């Protein structure tokens, strides 16, 4: 965990531990709250607007016929 917090890449940690698969290493490493906050701080809000879906008339006719 300390190596991951220090910025050592996950795959390097797996190699140092001698793990053949990354999933084995993942069992031992979990992100703490500070790491999660740091990752979220790097994200940007998407420039998308959400609208309501309007099904086409053909789909509505099909569904009503069921």
Rosetta blueprint (number, residue, H / E / L):
1 X L
2 X H
3 X H
4 X H
5 X H
6 X L
7 X L
8 X L
9 X L
10 X H
11 X H
12 X H
13 X H
14 X H
15 X H
16 X H
17 X H
18 X L
19 X L
20 X L
21 X L
22 X H
23 X H
24 X H
25 X H
26 X H
27 X L
28 X L
29 X L
30 X L
31 X L
32 X L
33 X H
34 X H
35 X H
36 X H
37 X H
38 X H
39 X H
40 X H
41 X H
42 X L
43 X L
44 X L
45 X L
46 X L
47 X L
48 X L
49 X L
50 X L
51 X L
52 X L
53 X L
54 X L
55 X L
56 X L
57 X H
58 X H
59 X H
60 X H
61 X H
62 X H
63 X H
64 X H
65 X H
66 X L
